[in-house]
Amino acid sequence: MKKMKFRILALFVMMLSASTDARDIVIKVKDLPAPARSLVKNHFKGRMIVKAEKESNLNGVSYEVTLSNGDEIKFNCKGGWVEIDCKTDAVPVSVVPNAIAVYVKKNYHNVKINKIERGRLSYEVELSNGVDIHFDKTTYKVIRTAVDD
């Protein structure tokens, strides 16, 4: 009976570790979904993709690219951006929803958007002055504002 319990426990541990193990694979740029390649080409001019990865886990497939200036962009399985993290420049206004860009420009003069993340229900924007703003994804109204310490 002890051997059977041990085998069941061992099997459970193996299944649990396998299910939480994300697999990142370096891929060629041409293997990225077309919308992902198009976004980089059209909105990040002068920057090249220096690394592209495909991640597979229980949630499905996603992609992440690193650009020549260190910027990172995460994409969903269809190539739609999920997160844009700009290390040196601002997130291009052309990829930021217009209502968010207008709000930031009006309320935070001379501050740039360093990072934007698109969630299921909201957008999270990180500004260069340390302010984080959460916007409702449907109405673009501010849900909450926080300051980094």
C-alpha positions as CSV (number, residue, x, y, z in Angstrom):
1,M,0.0,0.0,0.0
2,K,2.9,2.4,0.8
3,K,4.4,1.8,-2.7
4,M,1.1,2.6,-4.3
5,K,0.8,5.9,-2.4
6,F,4.3,6.8,-3.2
7,R,3.8,6.1,-6.9
8,I,0.6,8.2,-7.0
9,L,2.4,11.0,-5.2
10,A,5.4,10.8,-7.6
11,L,3.0,10.8,-10.6
12,F,1.2,13.9,-9.2
13,V,4.4,15.8,-8.6
14,M,5.6,15.0,-12.2
15,M,2.4,16.2,-13.7
16,L,2.4,19.3,-11.6
17,S,5.9,20.2,-12.6
18,A,5.3,19.5,-16.2
19,S,2.2,21.7,-16.3
20,T,3.9,24.7,-14.8
21,D,7.0,24.4,-17.0
22,A,6.9,27.1,-19.7
23,R,9.0,26.3,-22.7
24,D,10.8,29.2,-24.4
25,I,12.2,28.6,-27.8
26,V,14.3,31.1,-29.8
27,I,12.7,31.4,-33.3
28,K,13.4,33.2,-36.5
29,V,11.8,36.6,-37.1
30,K,9.9,35.1,-40.1
31,D,8.3,32.6,-37.7
32,L,6.5,35.4,-35.8
33,P,2.9,36.0,-36.7
34,A,2.5,38.5,-39.5
35,P,0.7,41.1,-37.2
36,A,3.7,41.1,-34.8
37,R,6.2,41.6,-37.6
38,S,4.0,44.4,-39.1
39,L,3.7,46.2,-35.7
40,V,7.5,46.3,-35.3
41,K,8.1,47.4,-39.0
42,N,5.4,50.1,-38.9
43,H,5.7,51.6,-35.4
44,F,9.3,50.9,-34.3
45,K,11.2,52.3,-37.3
46,G,15.0,52.1,-37.2
47,R,14.9,49.3,-34.6
48,M,15.5,45.7,-35.5
49,I,14.4,42.5,-33.8
50,V,17.5,41.0,-32.3
51,K,15.7,38.1,-30.5
52,A,12.4,36.4,-31.0
53,E,11.0,33.8,-28.6
54,K,8.0,31.5,-28.7
55,E,6.6,30.5,-25.3
56,S,4.3,27.5,-24.8
57,N,2.6,26.8,-21.6
58,L,-0.9,25.9,-20.2
59,N,-2.3,29.2,-21.3
60,G,-1.2,28.5,-24.9
61,V,1.4,30.2,-27.1
62,S,2.8,33.7,-26.8
63,Y,5.7,35.5,-28.4
64,E,8.3,38.0,-27.1
65,V,10.7,40.1,-29.1
66,T,13.7,42.2,-28.0
67,L,14.6,45.1,-30.3
68,S,18.0,46.5,-31.0
69,N,17.6,49.3,-28.4
70,G,16.5,46.9,-25.6
71,D,12.7,47.5,-26.0
72,E,10.6,44.4,-25.4
73,I,7.2,43.5,-26.9
74,K,5.1,40.6,-25.9
75,F,2.5,39.2,-28.3
76,N,-0.4,36.8,-28.0
77,C,-0.7,33.7,-30.2
78,K,-2.3,35.7,-33.1
79,G,0.4,38.4,-33.0
80,G,-1.5,41.1,-31.2
81,W,0.6,43.1,-28.7
82,V,0.0,42.4,-25.0
83,E,2.8,44.4,-23.5
84,I,5.2,47.0,-24.8
85,D,8.1,47.9,-22.5
86,C,10.3,50.7,-23.9
87,K,13.7,51.0,-22.2
88,T,15.0,54.1,-23.9
89,D,12.2,55.9,-25.8
90,A,8.6,56.3,-25.2
91,V,6.0,53.8,-26.4
92,P,5.1,55.0,-29.9
93,V,1.8,57.1,-29.6
94,S,0.7,55.3,-32.8
95,V,0.2,52.0,-30.8
96,V,-1.4,53.6,-27.7
97,P,-5.2,53.9,-27.8
98,N,-6.1,57.5,-28.7
99,A,-8.2,58.1,-25.6
100,I,-5.2,57.0,-23.4
101,A,-2.7,59.1,-25.3
102,V,-5.0,62.2,-25.0
103,Y,-5.5,61.7,-21.3
104,V,-1.8,61.3,-20.6
105,K,-0.9,64.3,-22.7
106,K,-3.5,66.5,-21.0
107,N,-2.9,65.5,-17.4
108,Y,0.9,64.7,-17.5
109,H,2.7,67.3,-19.5
110,N,6.2,66.4,-20.8
111,V,5.8,62.8,-19.4
112,K,6.2,59.8,-21.7
113,I,4.6,56.4,-21.6
114,N,7.4,53.9,-20.8
115,K,5.2,50.8,-20.7
116,I,1.7,49.7,-21.7
117,E,0.1,46.4,-21.0
118,R,-3.2,45.2,-22.4
119,G,-5.1,43.0,-20.0
120,R,-8.4,41.2,-20.4
121,L,-10.4,44.1,-18.8
122,S,-8.0,47.0,-18.6
123,Y,-4.9,48.8,-19.9
124,E,-2.0,49.5,-17.5
125,V,0.2,52.4,-18.4
126,E,3.5,53.2,-16.7
127,L,4.8,56.8,-17.1
128,S,8.3,58.1,-17.0
129,N,7.5,60.0,-13.7
130,G,6.7,56.7,-11.9
131,V,2.9,57.0,-12.1
132,D,0.9,53.9,-13.0
133,I,-2.5,54.4,-14.5
134,H,-5.1,51.7,-15.0
135,F,-7.8,52.4,-17.7
136,D,-11.0,50.5,-18.3
137,K,-10.6,48.6,-21.6
138,T,-14.1,49.5,-22.8
139,T,-14.6,53.1,-21.7
140,Y,-10.9,54.2,-21.3
141,K,-11.9,55.8,-18.0
142,V,-9.3,55.8,-15.2
143,I,-9.8,53.0,-12.8
144,R,-6.9,53.7,-10.5
145,T,-3.7,55.7,-10.3
146,A,-0.7,54.7,-8.3
147,V,2.8,56.1,-7.7
148,D,5.9,53.8,-7.6
149,D,8.0,54.1,-4.5
